[in-house]
Amino acid sequence: MHKWIISIISLCLFAMFFGQELYSDHGRTVLITGASHGIGLATAERLAKNGHKVYAMTRNPSTAMDLQALAINNPLVVIRQLDITDTVSVESAIQKILEEEGSIFAVINNAGFGIFGPTEMHTLEEIQQLFETNFFGAIRVINAVLPSMRERREGRILNLSSISGVVPSKGMPIYSATKFALEAISASYANDLSPWNIKVSLIQPGPVVTDFESSTCYGTRLAKEENPYLDILFSRRQSWKQVMDSGQAPDEIAAVIQTVLQDPHPNLWVQTSPSVSGIMENHYKDLSGNVRIPH
């Protein structure tokens, strides 16, 4: 028994002396936005099975049938209402969780949506709504949880980006713009928060088989009879649908997220497949900026 105790003490002293952290993410509280379906639902299920207390946030809990079924079968999944476009909703929901749990180990900003078509097709209101959810929504959640993370000098922020946030999408330029903005602000957060041991990672999937494609609407600024893009619009949509239908399963993305949470020193950029890594590599080899412009 004495030898066992001495061994434990020695291990702790070794870790302290050489600056290595004895790290475990198991059993911590995690908040996931957009948890009612797709990547958010798969992540909630995987992390709860791994022992995390998961607060699964969704705008309309009453219609989130799959999430309700998950919560019934796993008591570690707690469903809460959250509108990430409403600052009061965000701050009150996170404050309540902190009162109940004492801390939030990780925030996974997954909520978002898309809109299809060239930029000219979108009204300014549609563009603003997309940014309110995909970009400002993430900032609201991050800023609401940061004081408690900073006080504990520990925390994780995982933002669901996209390869479209690095290489612009031909079909969804405004969605790409929101993800480009998320990439930039996440890198800034990572730098600003490093003194408090708060790690920020961008999860960068390619196509994922969810209802994202089917739920993505078209921009409405141009009436059909005056829309100059009609000849290419529907062929682009069909091509995009084929790509999305051949994408990764949501649980593959959830597995990557779990791996990032378990890593004491995660990367800022985390690609979810070799194909996405290849696109990233090719993109940054070209310094002309012309790689996406047809000749």
C-alpha positions, 0 to 999 in steps of 0.5 A, a space after each residue: 500500500 505504501 509503495 502504491 501511494 508513493 508511486 502516485 505522489 511521484 507521478 504527480 510531482 513528475 507531471 508538475 515538474 515537467 509541465 505535463 498535465 494529468 488530464 481527464 475530460 470524463 464526466 464533465 458538463 458539456 453544452 451543445 447548441 443545435 442538438 435536436 438533429 444531425 451532428 448535434 444529436 449524434 454528439 449529444 448521444 456519444 458524449 453522454 455514453 462517454 459519461 458527460 452530463 450533456 445539456 442539449 440546447 434547442 430552440 423548440 424542445 417540443 418538436 425535437 422528437 429524436 432528442 426527447 427519445 435520447 433523453 428518455 434513454 439516457 439520464 445524462 442528457 438534459 434538454 433545454 430551450 435556447 434561442 442563440 439569436 436572443 442574448 437574454 435567452 442565452 445568458 439566462 440558460 447558461 446561468 441556470 446551468 452554472 447554478 445547477 452544475 457549478 461549471 461548464 467544461 465545454 461549449 460546442 457551438 453547432 447550431 446553424 443553417 444555410 441559404 442557397 444561391 449567389 449573393 445577389 439572390 439574397 435580401 439583406 434581411 436574409 443575410 443578417 438572419 444567417 449571421 445572427 445565427 451562425 456567427 453572432 449566436 456563437 459569440 453570444 454563447 461563448 461570451 456568456 460562458 467565459 467568465 466562469 471558465 476564466 475563474 476556473 482557468 479551464 475550458 473548451 470551446 468547439 465551434 462547428 465550422 466547415 470546409 466552406 469556411 476555408 474554400 468558398 462554396 459556389 452554391 452558398 456564398 453567404 453561408 461560407 461568409 458566416 463560416 469564414 467569420 467564425 474561423 477568424 473570430 475563433 482564432 482570435 478567441 484562441 489567442 486571447 484566452 490562452 492565458 486562462 487555459 481555455 482551448 478553442 478548436 474549429 471542427 471543419 467537416 466536408 459534406 455530412 449526411 443530415 437534413 441540412 441540404 433538404 432544409 436549405 432554402 433559396 434566396 428570395 431577393 430576385 423574382 423568378 422572371 428576373 433571375 439571371 442565375 436560373 440556368 445554373 442555379 438548379 444544376 448547382 443544387 443537384 450537384 451539391 445534393 449528390 455531394 451531400 448524399 455521399 458525405 460522412 455520417 454525423 456520428 463520424 463528426 461526433 467521434 472527432 469532437 470526442 477526440 478533441 475533448 479528450 486531447 489536452 492540447 487540441 489543434 485550432 483546426 481539426 478536419 474530420 476526413 482526409 478529403 477535407 485535409 487534402 482540400 485545405 492543403 491544396 487551397 493554401 498552396 495557391 497564393 494567387 487567389 484565382 483557384 476558385 475562378 473559372 477561366 
